[in-house]
Amino acid sequence: MRENQQRVISFYDEFHCIGGDCAYTCCENWLICVDDETLARYRKEPGILGAKVRLNLKHHKTQGIVFRNFTKACSFHGRDGLCSLQKRGRIDLMPLVCRIYPRRIVKVCGCTEAYLELSCIQAVSIFLRHQGRLYLKPYEQELPVFWEITEAEADCYEFLKKSREKMLDILWAEGDFFVKIRQIEEYAYTAYQWISRDRLEKAGTVSLPPEERDKEDLRIPDYFPENFPYGTVPVAFLNQLIYRKINQQELHRANPYFEQLLASYRKQYGAVMEEEADGFFAVHVEQMLKKRPEFLWVFRSYYSYFLQRSYMDAAYDYYILSPVMFAGIYTELLILCYLTAYESGKKLTDYEQAELIANMEKTFRHNPAFDRWVLDKIRRELFSK
């Protein structure tokens, strides 16, 4: 058994919650899930406080036990913008997710890694000050683990660590960012084909970019859109995600910012034909990047952070394609969001960029059902060709 090693992302210590001063408090418009340990405390808590926490629980069809939201805010969210449980000194009665958010703490094979979720505007603001390749540093204070992956074996863990570094090395070497995304995706697909054949040792020898000797008798699909050089999937694919998988009525309540951005997207690009979308957006993204070249650095940094943060999750099922494809898809969504905001006249200051990234992540991520739908769609429409 490997001795527990704790590492955190390099800007981890810079985060401090600003509580009631936050314009996008995590106590509003979120589904707050209650973990089993905290639920057990609720069942034992005596008196009026115990009755109140139990009264505010309900069963959600996909997320288990959650807090009721009689308004758009958590029942324990006070008028001063603070948590009434925390003010009482009852942090033990706060669900684990409330105690650690926006920290993302995952333990794999006895090794713990901690990041900050970019759905928190304060975390994004810090991230935007630290663009570029980030690193993990040792951390001595004990971290409260949110998710422990116990299924992984030591050889898989070592493979994931090495392959993650291999992808980040190529990503931050000189060269076209979007070409590198394609190389990383082809690498992940090739390596996964060997993993699925129970040839982990062969997956560990795959080059990046992959060479012919890496593929042998593997069938590697050529699914990339020809006319849109700035993304992982065709723009029409993203358009379906936006319109088919976002609950428009729920969006009005849960994320008014993104509802307005989506209205701008519809107004500006609603008349674009599906067969013309890749070429149309390629021209417009190119024009935006000529005027605001610094955005490209943001996109590269976002992709890198997403990949670094999520890749070790593949230890759960060995499906390394999932975090790699999602890194590309979410980066492409981010590019479309930037383009929409830019062409609607927003100046996209540092704060406006943080606002955009946080609200995009809040809308699309933290939704396992959405992720499963996307992966199934990728398998059916892209990799089956």
C-alpha positions as CSV (number, residue, x, y, z in Angstrom):
1,M,0.0,0.0,0.0
2,R,1.4,3.4,-1.1
3,E,1.8,5.9,1.7
4,N,-0.8,8.7,1.4
5,Q,0.6,11.6,-0.6
6,Q,-1.3,14.8,-0.6
7,R,-0.8,17.3,-3.4
8,V,-2.7,20.5,-4.3
9,I,-2.8,22.7,-7.4
10,S,-0.3,25.5,-7.2
11,F,-2.8,28.3,-6.5
12,Y,-4.8,26.3,-4.0
13,D,-3.9,28.3,-0.9
14,E,-4.9,31.6,-2.5
15,F,-8.6,30.8,-2.3
16,H,-10.7,32.4,0.5
17,C,-14.5,32.5,0.4
18,I,-15.8,36.0,0.6
19,G,-19.2,34.8,2.0
20,G,-22.0,37.3,1.7
21,D,-20.0,39.6,-0.6
22,C,-20.0,37.0,-3.4
23,A,-22.3,38.0,-6.3
24,Y,-22.6,34.3,-7.3
25,T,-23.0,32.6,-3.9
26,C,-23.0,28.8,-4.0
27,C,-25.8,28.9,-1.5
28,E,-28.3,29.8,-4.2
29,N,-29.4,28.0,-7.4
30,W,-27.6,24.8,-6.6
31,L,-28.9,21.3,-5.8
32,I,-27.2,20.6,-2.5
33,C,-26.7,16.9,-2.0
34,V,-26.4,15.4,1.6
35,D,-23.7,12.8,2.1
36,D,-24.4,9.7,4.2
37,E,-22.3,10.7,7.1
38,T,-23.9,14.1,7.5
39,L,-27.4,12.5,7.0
40,A,-26.6,10.1,9.9
41,R,-25.8,13.2,12.1
42,Y,-29.2,14.7,11.1
43,R,-31.0,11.6,12.3
44,K,-29.4,11.8,15.7
45,E,-29.5,15.6,16.2
46,P,-31.9,16.5,19.1
47,G,-34.1,19.5,19.6
48,I,-35.4,22.2,17.3
49,L,-32.3,22.3,15.1
50,G,-32.5,18.5,14.5
51,A,-36.1,18.8,13.5
52,K,-35.4,21.7,11.2
53,V,-32.6,20.0,9.3
54,R,-34.7,16.8,8.9
55,L,-37.7,18.9,7.7
56,N,-35.6,20.4,5.0
57,L,-34.6,17.1,3.4
58,K,-36.2,15.6,0.4
59,H,-35.4,12.7,-2.0
60,H,-34.2,13.6,-5.5
61,K,-34.8,11.2,-8.4
62,T,-31.2,11.1,-9.4
63,Q,-29.1,12.7,-6.7
64,G,-30.4,11.0,-3.5
65,I,-31.1,13.1,-0.4
66,V,-30.9,16.9,-1.0
67,F,-31.9,20.1,0.8
68,R,-35.2,21.6,-0.1
69,N,-35.1,25.0,-1.8
70,F,-38.3,26.8,-0.8
71,T,-36.9,29.8,-2.5
72,K,-34.0,29.8,-4.9
73,A,-31.6,29.7,-1.9
74,C,-30.7,27.0,0.6
75,S,-33.0,27.0,3.6
76,F,-30.0,27.8,5.9
77,H,-28.8,30.7,3.7
78,G,-29.3,33.9,5.8
79,R,-30.2,37.4,4.7
80,D,-26.6,38.4,5.4
81,G,-25.5,35.9,2.7
82,L,-24.0,33.5,5.3
83,C,-24.8,30.0,6.3
84,S,-26.7,29.9,9.5
85,L,-25.3,26.5,10.4
86,Q,-21.8,27.8,10.1
87,K,-22.7,30.9,12.2
88,R,-23.9,28.6,14.9
89,G,-20.6,26.8,14.9
90,R,-22.3,23.6,13.5
91,I,-20.0,23.0,10.6
92,D,-20.6,19.3,11.3
93,L,-24.2,19.7,10.1
94,M,-23.1,21.2,6.8
95,P,-23.1,18.6,4.0
96,L,-19.6,17.6,2.9
97,V,-20.0,19.4,-0.4
98,C,-20.7,22.7,1.4
99,R,-17.7,22.2,3.7
100,I,-15.2,21.7,0.9
101,Y,-16.6,23.5,-2.2
102,P,-15.1,24.8,-4.4
103,R,-12.3,22.4,-3.6
104,R,-12.3,19.2,-5.6
105,I,-10.5,16.5,-3.6
106,V,-10.0,13.0,-5.0
107,K,-8.0,10.1,-3.6
108,V,-6.7,7.4,-6.0
109,C,-4.5,4.5,-4.9
110,G,-3.7,6.3,-1.6
111,C,-2.7,9.5,-3.3
112,T,-4.8,12.6,-2.9
113,E,-5.1,15.5,-5.3
114,A,-7.0,18.8,-4.7
115,Y,-8.1,21.4,-7.2
116,L,-10.5,24.3,-7.2
117,E,-13.7,24.1,-9.2
118,L,-14.1,26.8,-11.8
119,S,-17.9,27.1,-11.3
120,C,-16.9,29.4,-8.4
121,I,-16.2,32.9,-9.6
122,Q,-13.5,33.5,-6.9
123,A,-11.7,30.3,-8.0
124,V,-11.8,31.4,-11.6
125,S,-10.5,34.8,-10.8
126,I,-7.5,33.2,-9.2
127,F,-7.1,30.8,-12.1
128,L,-7.0,33.6,-14.6
129,R,-4.1,35.2,-12.7
130,H,-2.2,31.9,-13.0
131,Q,-2.6,31.0,-16.7
132,G,-0.1,28.6,-18.2
133,R,0.9,25.1,-17.1
134,L,0.1,24.6,-13.5
135,Y,1.8,22.1,-11.1
136,L,0.8,20.1,-8.0
137,K,2.7,20.8,-4.8
138,P,2.9,18.8,-1.5
139,Y,0.4,19.6,1.2
140,E,0.7,18.8,4.8
141,Q,-2.7,19.6,6.3
142,E,-5.1,16.7,6.1
143,L,-7.6,17.0,3.2
144,P,-11.2,15.9,3.5
145,V,-11.6,13.5,0.6
146,F,-14.8,13.9,-1.4
147,W,-14.3,11.0,-3.6
148,E,-12.0,8.0,-3.2
149,I,-11.5,5.7,-6.1
150,T,-10.6,2.3,-4.7
151,E,-11.0,0.3,-7.9
152,A,-7.7,1.3,-9.5
153,E,-4.7,-0.9,-9.3
154,A,-1.1,0.4,-8.9
155,D,-0.1,-0.2,-12.5
156,C,-3.1,1.7,-13.8
157,Y,-2.4,4.6,-11.4
158,E,1.3,4.8,-12.6
159,F,0.1,4.7,-16.2
160,L,-2.4,7.5,-15.7
161,K,0.2,9.7,-14.0
162,K,2.8,9.2,-16.8
163,S,0.3,9.6,-19.6
164,R,-1.1,12.8,-18.1
165,E,2.4,14.3,-17.9
166,K,3.0,13.2,-21.5
167,M,-0.1,15.0,-22.7
168,L,0.7,18.2,-20.7
169,D,4.2,18.2,-22.1
170,I,3.0,18.1,-25.7
171,L,0.3,20.6,-25.0
172,W,2.7,23.3,-23.6
173,A,5.4,22.7,-26.2
174,E,5.6,25.1,-29.1
175,G,3.0,24.6,-31.9
176,D,-0.6,25.1,-32.8
177,F,-2.8,24.5,-29.8
178,F,-5.7,23.0,-31.7
179,V,-3.4,20.6,-33.6
180,K,-2.2,19.4,-30.2
181,I,-5.7,18.8,-29.0
182,R,-6.2,16.5,-32.0
183,Q,-2.9,14.7,-31.3
184,I,-3.9,14.2,-27.6
185,E,-7.3,12.8,-28.6
186,E,-5.8,10.4,-31.1
187,Y,-3.2,9.4,-28.5
188,A,-6.0,8.7,-25.9
189,Y,-8.0,6.7,-28.3
190,T,-5.1,4.6,-29.4
191,A,-3.9,4.0,-25.8
192,Y,-7.5,3.1,-24.7
193,Q,-7.8,0.5,-27.5
194,W,-4.8,-1.3,-25.9
195,I,-6.3,-0.9,-22.4
196,S,-9.6,-2.4,-23.6
197,R,-7.6,-5.4,-24.9
198,D,-6.1,-5.8,-21.5
199,R,-2.7,-4.6,-22.8
200,L,-1.9,-1.8,-20.3
201,E,1.8,-2.3,-20.9
202,K,1.3,-1.6,-24.6
203,A,-0.8,1.5,-23.9
204,G,2.2,2.8,-21.9
205,T,4.4,2.7,-25.0
206,V,2.1,4.7,-27.3
207,S,3.9,7.8,-28.6
208,L,2.4,11.3,-28.7
209,P,1.5,12.0,-31.4
210,P,0.9,8.3,-32.1
211,E,3.0,6.6,-34.8
212,E,2.0,3.8,-37.1
213,R,3.8,1.2,-35.0
214,D,1.5,2.2,-32.0
215,K,-1.6,1.4,-33.9
216,E,-0.8,-2.0,-35.5
217,D,-4.2,-3.5,-36.3
218,L,-6.2,-0.9,-34.5
219,R,-8.9,1.0,-36.3
220,I,-8.5,4.7,-35.5
221,P,-11.5,6.9,-36.6
222,D,-11.1,10.1,-38.4
223,Y,-13.9,12.1,-36.9
224,F,-12.6,15.7,-36.8
225,P,-14.7,18.3,-38.6
226,E,-12.8,19.5,-41.7
227,N,-14.0,23.1,-41.7
228,F,-13.8,24.0,-38.0
229,P,-10.2,23.9,-36.8
230,Y,-11.0,25.2,-33.3
231,G,-12.8,22.3,-31.7
232,T,-13.1,18.7,-30.8
233,V,-16.6,18.1,-32.3
234,P,-18.7,19.8,-35.1
235,V,-20.4,23.0,-34.0
236,A,-23.8,21.3,-34.8
237,F,-22.9,18.7,-32.1
238,L,-22.5,21.5,-29.5
239,N,-25.6,23.2,-30.7
240,Q,-27.6,20.1,-29.9
241,L,-26.1,19.9,-26.4
242,I,-27.1,23.5,-25.8
243,Y,-30.7,23.3,-27.0
244,R,-31.6,19.7,-26.2
245,K,-29.9,19.2,-22.8
246,I,-30.4,22.5,-21.1
247,N,-33.7,23.0,-19.3
248,Q,-34.7,26.4,-20.5
249,Q,-37.3,27.0,-17.7
250,E,-34.9,25.8,-15.0
251,L,-32.1,28.0,-16.5
252,H,-34.3,31.1,-15.9
253,R,-34.3,30.4,-12.2
254,A,-30.9,28.8,-11.7
255,N,-28.6,30.8,-14.0
256,P,-30.0,34.1,-15.3
257,Y,-26.6,35.1,-16.6
258,F,-26.3,32.1,-18.9
259,E,-29.9,32.5,-19.9
260,Q,-29.0,36.0,-21.3
261,L,-25.9,34.7,-23.0
262,L,-28.0,31.9,-24.6
263,A,-30.4,34.5,-25.8
264,S,-27.6,36.4,-27.4
265,Y,-26.3,33.2,-29.0
266,R,-29.8,32.5,-30.4
267,K,-30.2,36.1,-31.7
268,Q,-26.7,36.3,-33.4
269,Y,-26.4,32.8,-34.8
270,G,-29.9,31.3,-34.9
271,A,-30.2,31.7,-38.7
272,V,-26.9,29.9,-39.4
273,M,-27.5,26.7,-41.3
274,E,-26.2,23.5,-39.8
275,E,-24.1,22.6,-42.8
276,E,-22.5,26.1,-42.8
277,A,-21.9,26.3,-39.1
278,D,-18.3,24.9,-38.9
279,G,-17.0,27.3,-41.7
280,F,-19.0,30.2,-40.3
281,F,-17.7,29.9,-36.7
282,A,-14.2,29.2,-37.9
283,V,-14.1,32.6,-39.6
284,H,-15.6,34.4,-36.7
285,V,-13.3,32.8,-34.1
286,E,-10.3,33.6,-36.2
287,Q,-11.4,37.3,-36.4
288,M,-11.9,37.4,-32.6
289,L,-8.5,35.9,-31.9
290,K,-6.8,38.4,-34.2
291,K,-8.3,41.2,-32.2
292,R,-7.9,39.5,-28.8
293,P,-5.0,37.1,-29.1
294,E,-4.8,36.8,-25.3
295,F,-8.0,34.7,-25.4
296,L,-6.0,31.8,-27.0
297,W,-3.8,31.7,-23.8
298,V,-7.0,31.4,-21.7
299,F,-8.4,28.6,-23.9
300,R,-5.1,26.6,-23.7
301,S,-4.9,27.2,-19.9
302,Y,-8.5,26.1,-19.4
303,Y,-8.0,22.9,-21.5
304,S,-4.8,22.1,-19.6
305,Y,-6.4,22.6,-16.2
306,F,-9.5,20.6,-17.1
307,L,-7.3,17.7,-18.3
308,Q,-5.0,17.9,-15.3
309,R,-7.9,18.0,-12.9
310,S,-10.1,15.3,-14.4
311,Y,-7.8,12.7,-16.0
312,M,-7.1,10.7,-12.8
313,D,-10.9,10.0,-12.6
314,A,-10.3,7.4,-15.3
315,A,-8.9,5.2,-12.6
316,Y,-12.5,4.3,-11.8
317,D,-13.3,2.6,-15.1
318,Y,-10.0,2.9,-17.1
319,Y,-11.9,4.9,-19.8
320,I,-9.3,7.5,-20.5
321,L,-11.2,8.9,-23.5
322,S,-13.8,10.4,-21.2
323,P,-11.7,13.2,-19.5
324,V,-9.8,13.8,-22.7
325,M,-12.9,14.3,-24.9
326,F,-14.6,16.4,-22.2
327,A,-11.6,18.7,-22.0
328,G,-11.9,19.3,-25.7
329,I,-15.7,19.7,-25.7
330,Y,-15.8,22.1,-22.7
331,T,-13.0,24.2,-24.2
332,E,-14.9,24.4,-27.5
333,L,-18.0,25.4,-25.5
334,L,-15.9,28.1,-23.8
335,I,-14.8,29.4,-27.2
336,L,-18.4,29.7,-28.4
337,C,-19.3,31.5,-25.2
338,Y,-16.5,33.9,-25.6
339,L,-17.4,34.5,-29.2
340,T,-21.0,35.1,-28.3
341,A,-20.1,37.6,-25.6
342,Y,-17.5,39.3,-27.7
343,E,-19.7,39.8,-30.7
344,S,-22.6,41.0,-28.6
345,G,-20.4,43.9,-27.5
346,K,-19.0,42.8,-24.1
347,K,-15.5,44.1,-23.3
348,L,-14.6,40.8,-21.6
349,T,-12.6,42.4,-18.8
350,D,-10.9,40.0,-16.4
351,Y,-14.0,40.0,-14.1
352,E,-16.3,39.5,-17.1
353,Q,-14.2,36.5,-18.2
354,A,-14.4,35.0,-14.7
355,E,-18.1,35.6,-14.7
356,L,-18.5,33.8,-18.1
357,I,-16.4,30.8,-17.2
358,A,-18.0,30.3,-13.8
359,N,-21.5,30.4,-15.2
360,M,-20.7,28.1,-18.2
361,E,-19.3,25.5,-15.8
362,K,-22.2,25.9,-13.5
363,T,-24.6,25.3,-16.4
364,F,-22.9,22.3,-18.0
365,R,-20.8,20.5,-15.4
366,H,-21.6,18.9,-12.1
367,N,-24.3,16.9,-14.0
368,P,-23.5,13.1,-14.3
369,A,-26.6,12.5,-16.5
370,F,-25.5,15.2,-18.9
371,D,-22.0,13.7,-19.1
372,R,-23.4,10.2,-19.8
373,W,-25.6,11.5,-22.6
374,V,-22.7,13.3,-24.2
375,L,-20.4,10.2,-24.1
376,D,-23.2,8.0,-25.5
377,K,-23.7,10.6,-28.3
378,I,-19.9,10.6,-29.1
379,R,-19.8,6.9,-29.3
380,R,-22.8,6.7,-31.6
381,E,-22.1,9.7,-33.9
382,L,-18.3,10.0,-34.0
383,F,-16.5,6.8,-33.1
384,S,-18.9,4.4,-34.8
385,K,-18.2,5.9,-38.2
